[in-house]
C-alpha cells in the first residue's frame, strides 16, 4: 500500500514539474500574453510556452545574467508593430531588472498602470502609436534611471505633473499628438540637466511658454511646441538655448516681437508660422504698425464729446458733411477705375505668381496674379518666356527653375522645409535648408524691390550657372517672382571664404618666417 502511494506521488510531481519550472519572470510575461486579444493565426506569442523553463528564448525577449541569481533575468521586451489589441498588465512591474519596454505601434488601450513603475530598472519606455488614455501617472519618476520616454500619438490627457522634475536622468521627453492640456509647468525644466529632446506638439496646452525652458542647456535638435494654444510673448530666455537648436512653435496664439538675440537669430521664418500677432525678423512683418493703440481716442468721456458738438456752428457742420460726401465719391471713382483697369488687362495676360519664401502661413503657394498683370511683367517678358518654354525650363513669373537637370525638387518642399540663417549682407539673407531627401542646400534670398525684370534676371543667372570652377559653388536652381528672388546652390559645410583666406595668409606668413 505504501509503495502504491509513493508511486502515485511520484507520478503527480512528474506531471506538475513542467508547469512549475517556468521562472517568475516568465510567469509575469505570460500576463502580457493573456492581456492581448489574439485573433486566429496570431503569431506574436506563438513561442511563448508556459512549459518552457526560461522565457529567454521567446521572441521579443532579451535576458542577462545577474550576479546572485541562478537564472538569467528579463531586461528587454520588444513586441512592437504587431497590431496587438489589449491592455498593459500591471504584472510587468514585477520585472525588477527590465530596462527597455517597447510596445509601440500597436492597439493597446486603457491607462498606464501605476504598478508598471515598480520595475525600477526601466530606463526606456516606448509606448507611442497606441490608444492609451488617462493621465500621465505621477509615479513615473519613481524610475530613477528613466532616460527615454515616448508616449506620443495616444489619447493621454490631463496636465503635466510637477514631479517630472524628479526624472533627473531624462534625455528624451516626447508627448506629441495627445490631449494634454493646461499650462506647461515652469518649475520642471531647470531641473532636467540631461534633456536633449523635448516634443510637446499637437496637444491642447495653453498659457505662456515657461521661461525656464531656456535653461535646457543640453537640448539639441528641435524644440517642438507647435500646434497648441500657447499665448503671450516669446520669452527672451529661449535665446540662451544652444545655437544648434531649431524652434518649431507654429500654429499657436503667440504675440509681440520676435527677439533677435542668441539662438533666435538662427531661426528661419517657418519656425513662427501661423501666429498672426507675431512680428519682426525673420518674418517680413514689421512691428512698427502692430503697436497702434486706440487708447488716445477712448480717453475722452461722453461729456467732452457733447461739449465739442455743442461748440460747432451750423455752417461748419454743413462744410464737414460736404467734404465727407466728396471724399466718398472720390474713393468710389478710384475703385471703379481700378476695376476697369484690371478687367482690361485680364484679356491680355495670365499670371502664375507665387508666395514669398517663408511668408505663407501653410508653407504653400498663393497667387499674386493681379499685381503682376497690372505692372505689365507678362507683356515685357513674353518673348523670353516663349523661348524658355521651348527649351522646357522657365514657365513664367513665380516659377522654380532648375539649372542642373539632375537636381529636382518641388517649390512646396522648399517652402515647407526648416530654414536656418547662415548670414546677412547687403545682397540679402542666406539660409541653410534641408530638403525632404536630407540634402542640404544654401538659399540666398535677394528680397523685395529688385530692379531686374525677369528677362534680365534669368539671363544673368543662366550665365552664372554655366560657370564651372572648383572654387565656385555650383548654382542648382533659382526662383523669380516680381517681389521675390531666390538662388539655390550647394551647401558647403567647411567654413567660409574669410576664414579660408585668413588661414592661407597665416600659412604664407609662417612659411616666410621659416625661410628667413
C-alpha positions in Angstrom: 0.0 0.0 0.0 2.8 2.4 0.9 4.6 1.6 -2.4 1.4 2.4 -4.3 1.1 5.8 -2.5 4.7 6.6 -3.2 4.2 5.7 -6.9 1.2 8.0 -7.2 3.0 10.9 -5.5 6.0 10.4 -7.9 3.6 10.3 -10.9 1.9 13.5 -9.7 5.1 15.5 -9.3 6.3 14.3 -12.7 3.2 15.9 -14.3 3.4 19.1 -12.2 7.1 19.7 -12.9 6.7 21.4 -16.3 4.1 23.9 -15.0 6.2 24.8 -12.0 9.5 25.0 -13.8 8.9 28.4 -15.5 10.8 31.2 -13.9 9.0 34.1 -12.1 9.9 36.5 -14.9 8.4 34.1 -17.4 5.1 33.9 -15.4 5.0 37.7 -15.4 5.4 37.8 -19.2 2.5 35.3 -19.6 0.3 38.0 -18.1 1.0 40.2 -21.2 0.1 37.3 -23.5 -3.2 36.8 -21.6 -4.0 40.6 -21.7 -3.9 40.6 -25.6 -6.8 39.6 -27.7 -5.2 37.2 -30.1 -7.2 36.5 -33.3 -6.8 33.3 -35.3 -3.4 33.0 -36.8 -1.7 35.5 -34.4 1.9 34.6 -34.2 3.3 37.3 -31.9 3.3 35.0 -28.9 3.5 31.7 -30.8 6.6 30.5 -29.0 5.7 31.9 -25.5 5.1 28.5 -24.0 4.3 28.1 -20.3 6.0 24.7 -20.3 9.4 26.3 -21.1 11.9 26.6 -18.2 13.0 30.1 -19.3 11.5 32.9 -21.3 14.9 34.0 -22.6 14.3 32.2 -25.9 10.9 33.7 -26.6 10.6 36.1 -29.5 10.9 39.8 -28.4 12.6 38.9 -25.1 16.2 39.6 -24.1 17.8 38.4 -20.9 21.0 38.9 -18.9 22.9 37.0 -16.2 22.6 38.9 -12.9 25.0 38.2 -10.1 23.4 36.4 -7.2 20.6 34.7 -9.4 20.9 31.2 -10.8 18.6 32.1 -13.8 19.0 34.9 -16.4 16.6 37.8 -15.8 14.5 39.6 -18.4 16.0 43.0 -19.3 14.1 43.9 -22.6 10.6 43.4 -24.1 10.2 44.4 -27.7 6.8 43.5 -29.2 6.1 46.4 -31.5 4.2 46.9 -34.7 2.3 43.7 -34.3 -1.2 45.2 -34.3 -1.8 43.8 -30.9 -5.0 44.8 -29.1 -5.2 44.6 -25.4 -4.2 46.3 -22.1 -0.9 46.7 -20.4 -0.9 44.3 -17.4 0.3 45.6 -14.0 2.3 42.3 -13.5 5.1 43.7 -15.8 6.1 45.9 -12.8 7.4 42.8 -11.1 10.2 42.6 -13.7 12.6 44.4 -11.5 15.5 44.1 -14.0 13.6 45.2 -17.0 15.4 48.0 -18.8 13.6 48.6 -22.1 9.9 48.2 -22.8 8.9 48.6 -26.5 5.2 48.1 -27.2 4.8 50.9 -29.7 2.7 50.9 -32.8 0.1 48.5 -31.6 -3.5 49.0 -30.3 -3.1 48.8 -26.6 -5.8 50.7 -24.8 -6.7 51.8 -21.2 -4.5 53.7 -18.8 -0.8 53.1 -18.0 -0.8 51.1 -14.7 1.0 52.7 -11.7 2.4 49.3 -10.8 4.5 49.4 -14.0 6.8 51.9 -12.4 7.8 49.3 -9.8 10.1 48.0 -12.4 12.8 50.4 -11.1 15.5 49.4 -13.6 13.5 50.8 -16.6 15.4 53.4 -18.5 13.5 53.4 -21.8 9.7 53.3 -22.2 8.4 53.4 -25.8 4.5 53.2 -25.9 3.9 55.6 -28.8 1.3 54.8 -31.5 -1.3 53.1 -29.3 -4.7 54.1 -28.0 -3.7 54.7 -24.4 -5.8 57.1 -22.3 -5.9 58.6 -18.9 -3.3 60.9 -17.3 0.4 60.6 -17.0 1.0 58.8 -13.7 2.7 60.9 -11.1 4.7 57.9 -10.0 6.5 57.8 -13.3 9.6 59.4 -11.8 9.9 56.5 -9.4 12.0 55.3 -12.2 15.3 57.0 -11.1 17.1 55.6 -14.2 14.5 56.8 -16.8 16.2 58.3 -19.9 13.8 57.9 -22.8 10.0 58.4 -22.5 8.0 58.4 -25.7 4.2 58.3 -25.3 3.3 60.2 -28.5 0.3 59.5 -30.7 -2.0 58.3 -28.0 -5.1 59.8 -26.2 -3.5 60.7 -22.9 -4.9 63.8 -21.2 -4.6 66.0 -18.2 -1.8 68.3 -17.2 1.9 67.6 -16.9 2.8 66.5 -13.3 5.2 68.9 -11.5 7.2 65.9 -10.2 8.6 65.3 -13.7 11.5 67.4 -12.4 12.5 64.3 -10.4 13.4 62.5 -13.6 16.9 63.8 -13.3 18.4 61.5 -16.0 15.6 62.1 -18.6 17.1 62.7 -22.0 14.1 62.5 -24.3 10.5 63.5 -23.4 8.2 63.0 -26.4 4.5 63.6 -25.7 3.3 64.8 -29.1 -0.2 64.1 -30.5 -2.1 63.6 -27.3 -4.7 65.6 -25.4 -2.6 67.1 -22.7 -4.0 70.5 -21.5 -3.4 73.3 -19.1 -0.3 75.4 -18.7 3.2 74.0 -19.2 4.7 74.0 -15.7 7.6 76.4 -15.2 9.3 74.6 -12.4 10.3 71.4 -14.3 12.8 72.4 -16.9 15.6 73.9 -14.8 16.0 70.5 -13.1 16.3 68.4 -16.3 20.0 69.0 -17.0 20.3 66.0 -19.4 17.3 66.6 -21.6 18.3 66.6 -25.3 14.8 66.4 -27.0 11.5 68.0 -26.0 8.4 67.5 -28.1 5.1 68.7 -26.7 3.5 69.4 -30.1 -0.1 68.7 -31.2 -1.7 68.9 -27.7 -4.0 71.4 -26.0 -1.5 73.3 -23.8 -2.4 77.0 -23.2 -0.8 79.9 -21.3 2.7 81.2 -22.0 5.9 79.4 -22.8 7.8 78.9 -19.5 11.0 81.0 -19.3 12.8 78.1 -17.6 12.8 76.1 -20.9 15.6 78.5 -21.9 17.7 76.7 -19.2 17.8 73.4 -21.1 21.5 73.7 -22.0 21.7 70.1 -23.2 18.9 70.5 -25.7 19.7 69.6 -29.3 17.7 69.1 -32.5 14.2 70.7 -32.4 12.3 72.3 -29.5 8.8 71.5 -30.7 5.8 73.3 -29.1 3.8 73.6 -32.3 0.0 73.1 -32.7 -1.1 74.1 -29.2 -2.9 77.1 -27.8 0.1 78.9 -26.3 -0.2 82.7 -26.0 1.8 85.7 -24.8 5.2 86.9 -25.8 8.2 84.7 -26.7 10.5 84.6 -23.6 13.9 86.0 -24.4 15.4 83.2 -22.4 14.9 80.9 -25.4 17.8 82.7 -27.0 20.0 81.1 -24.3 19.5 77.7 -25.8 22.3 76.1 -27.8 22.7 77.5 -31.4 22.1 74.1 -32.8 18.5 74.0 -31.5 15.8 74.8 -34.0 12.4 76.1 -32.9 9.0 74.9 -34.0 6.3 77.0 -32.4 3.9 77.2 -35.4 0.2 77.3 -35.0 -0.2 79.0 -31.6 -1.5 82.3 -30.5 1.8 84.0 -29.6 2.2 87.7 -29.9 4.7 90.5 -29.9 8.1 91.0 -31.4 10.4 88.0 -32.0 13.7 88.6 -30.1 16.8 88.7 -32.2 19.3 87.6 -29.5 21.1 84.3 -29.2 19.7 81.3 -31.0 16.7 83.3 -32.2 19.0 84.7 -34.9 19.5 81.2 -36.4 15.8 80.5 -36.9 14.0 80.6 -40.2 10.6 82.0 -40.9 8.9 78.6 -40.9 9.5 78.3 -37.1 7.0 81.0 -36.4 4.2 80.5 -39.0 0.5 80.8 -38.1 1.0 83.1 -35.1 -0.9 86.1 -36.5 0.2 88.5 -33.8 4.0 87.8 -34.0 6.1 90.3 -35.9 9.8 91.1 -36.6 12.7 89.2 -38.1 12.7 86.6 -39.7 9.0 87.2 -40.5 8.6 90.0 -43.0 6.1 91.7 -40.8 7.2 94.9 -39.2 6.3 95.6 -35.6 6.0 99.4 -36.2 2.4 99.1 -37.4 1.5 96.5 -34.8 1.5 98.7 -31.7 -1.1 101.3 -32.8 -3.3 101.8 -29.8 -6.7 103.4 -29.9 -6.4 104.4 -26.2 -5.9 108.1 -27.0 -9.3 108.3 -28.8 -11.0 106.5 -26.0 -9.9 108.7 -23.1 -12.4 111.4 -23.8 -15.6 110.8 -22.0 -19.2 111.4 -23.2 -19.4 114.9 -21.6 -16.4 116.2 -23.6 -17.9 114.8 -26.8 -21.2 116.5 -26.2 -19.4 119.8 -25.4 -17.5 119.6 -28.7 -20.7 119.0 -30.7 -22.3 121.9 -29.0 -19.4 124.2 -29.8 -19.7 123.5 -33.6 -21.5 126.1 -35.7 -24.2 125.0 -38.2 -22.1 126.4 -41.2 -19.1 124.3 -40.1 -21.2 121.2 -39.8 -22.5 121.7 -43.4 -19.0 122.1 -44.6 -17.7 119.0 -43.0 -20.7 117.0 -44.3 -20.0 118.2 -47.9 -16.3 117.3 -47.6 -17.2 113.8 -46.4 -19.6 113.3 -49.3 -16.9 114.5 -51.8 -14.3 112.1 -50.2 -16.7 109.1 -50.5 -17.4 110.0 -54.1 -13.7 110.2 -54.9 -13.0 106.8 -53.3 -15.8 105.3 -55.4 -14.4 106.7 -58.6 -10.9 105.3 -57.8 -12.4 101.8 -57.1 -14.3 101.9 -60.4 -11.2 103.0 -62.3 -9.1 100.1 -60.8 -11.8 97.6 -61.5 -12.0 98.5 -65.2 -8.2 98.7 -65.4 -7.9 95.1 -64.1 -10.7 93.9 -66.4 -9.0 95.3 -69.5 -5.6 93.9 -68.6 -7.1 90.4 -67.8 -7.8 89.9 -71.5 -4.1 90.2 -72.4 -2.2 88.2 -69.8 -2.3 85.5 -67.2 -0.1 85.1 -64.2 1.4 82.4 -62.1 2.8 84.5 -59.2 3.7 82.5 -56.0 4.2 83.2 -52.4 7.2 84.7 -50.7 9.8 82.4 -49.2 8.8 81.6 -45.6 5.8 84.0 -45.6 2.9 81.8 -46.5 1.0 80.6 -43.4 0.9 77.0 -44.5 4.2 76.9 -46.5 2.2 76.6 -49.7 1.8 78.7 -52.8 -0.6 81.7 -53.1 -1.5 83.9 -56.1 -0.1 87.4 -56.7 -1.6 87.4 -60.2 -3.4 90.8 -60.3 -0.4 92.7 -59.1 1.9 91.2 -61.7 -0.5 91.8 -64.5 -1.1 95.5 -63.6 2.6 96.1 -63.6 3.0 94.5 -67.0 5.5 91.9 -66.2 3.9 89.4 -68.6 3.9 91.6 -71.7 7.5 92.7 -71.3 8.9 89.2 -70.9 6.6 87.2 -73.2 9.3 86.7 -75.9 11.8 85.3 -73.4 9.1 83.1 -71.8 8.1 81.6 -75.1 11.7 80.8 -75.9 12.3 79.2 -72.5 9.2 77.2 -72.8 10.5 75.7 -75.9 13.6 74.6 -74.0 11.5 73.1 -71.2 12.8 75.2 -68.4 11.2 78.5 -67.4 7.4 78.8 -67.3 6.9 82.5 -66.3 6.7 84.5 -63.1 6.8 82.8 -59.8 8.4 79.6 -61.1 11.2 77.5 -59.7 13.8 76.9 -62.5 16.3 74.0 -62.3 19.7 74.8 -63.9 21.1 71.4 -63.0 18.6 69.0 -64.7 19.6 66.2 -62.3 18.7 68.3 -59.3 15.0 68.2 -58.9 12.6 69.2 -56.1 9.3 71.0 -55.7 8.8 74.5 -54.5 6.4 73.3 -51.9 9.2 71.1 -50.5 11.5 74.2 -50.3 8.8 76.3 -48.6 7.9 73.6 -46.0 11.5 72.9 -45.0 13.0 74.5 -41.9 15.4 77.3 -42.7 18.4 78.3 -40.6 20.0 81.7 -41.1 23.7 81.5 -42.2 24.3 85.2 -42.7 23.1 88.6 -43.8 24.5 91.1 -46.1 23.5 94.0 -48.4 22.6 91.4 -51.1 20.1 89.6 -48.8 19.9 86.7 -46.4 21.4 83.3 -46.8 19.6 80.3 -45.3 20.6 76.7 -44.9 17.6 74.5 -45.9 17.5 70.7 -45.6 15.2 69.2 -48.2 12.9 66.2 -47.7 15.5 63.8 -49.1 18.1 65.0 -46.5 20.1 67.1 -49.0 21.2 70.5 -47.5 21.2 73.5 -49.8 22.0 77.2 -49.4 19.3 79.6 -50.4 20.1 83.2 -50.9 17.1 85.4 -50.7 17.7 88.6 -52.7 14.5 90.1 -51.4 11.9 92.5 -52.5 12.3 95.6 -54.6 14.9 94.1 -57.1 15.3 96.3 -60.1 15.9 93.4 -62.6 13.0 92.3 -64.7 12.6 88.6 -65.3 14.3 88.7 -68.7 17.4 90.3 -67.2 17.4 88.2 -64.1 17.1 84.9 -65.9 19.9 85.9 -68.4 22.3 86.8 -65.6 21.5 83.7 -63.5 21.8 81.4 -66.5 25.3 82.9 -67.2 26.3 82.3 -63.5 25.0 78.7 -63.7 27.4 78.0 -66.6 30.5 78.9 -64.6 32.4 75.8 -63.6 35.4 76.2 -61.2 36.5 74.1 -58.2 36.4 77.3 -56.0 32.9 78.4 -57.1 29.8 77.0 -55.5 27.6 75.4 -58.1 24.2 77.1 -58.7 21.5 74.4 -58.8 18.2 76.4 -59.3 16.6 79.8 -59.0 13.2 81.2 -58.3 11.8 84.5 -59.7 8.7 86.4 -58.9 8.0 90.2 -59.1 8.8 90.7 -55.4 10.8 87.6 -54.6 14.1 86.2 -55.9 15.9 83.1 -54.6 19.2 81.5 -55.7 19.6 77.8 -54.6 23.2 76.4 -54.6 25.2 73.7 -52.9 25.7 74.0 -49.2 29.4 73.9 -48.3 30.0 73.0 -44.6 33.7 73.7 -44.4 33.5 77.3 -43.0 33.5 80.4 -45.1 35.8 82.3 -47.6 37.0 84.8 -45.0 38.3 82.0 -42.7 39.9 80.2 -45.6 41.7 83.4 -46.7 42.9 84.1 -43.2 44.2 80.6 -42.8 46.0 81.0 -46.2 47.6 84.3 -45.1 48.7 82.8 -41.8 50.2 79.8 -43.6 52.1 82.0 -46.0 53.5 84.1 -43.1 54.6 81.0 -41.3 56.4 79.7 -44.3 58.2 83.0 -44.9 59.2 83.0 -41.3 60.7 79.5 -41.6 62.6 80.6 -44.8 64.0 83.7 -43.0 
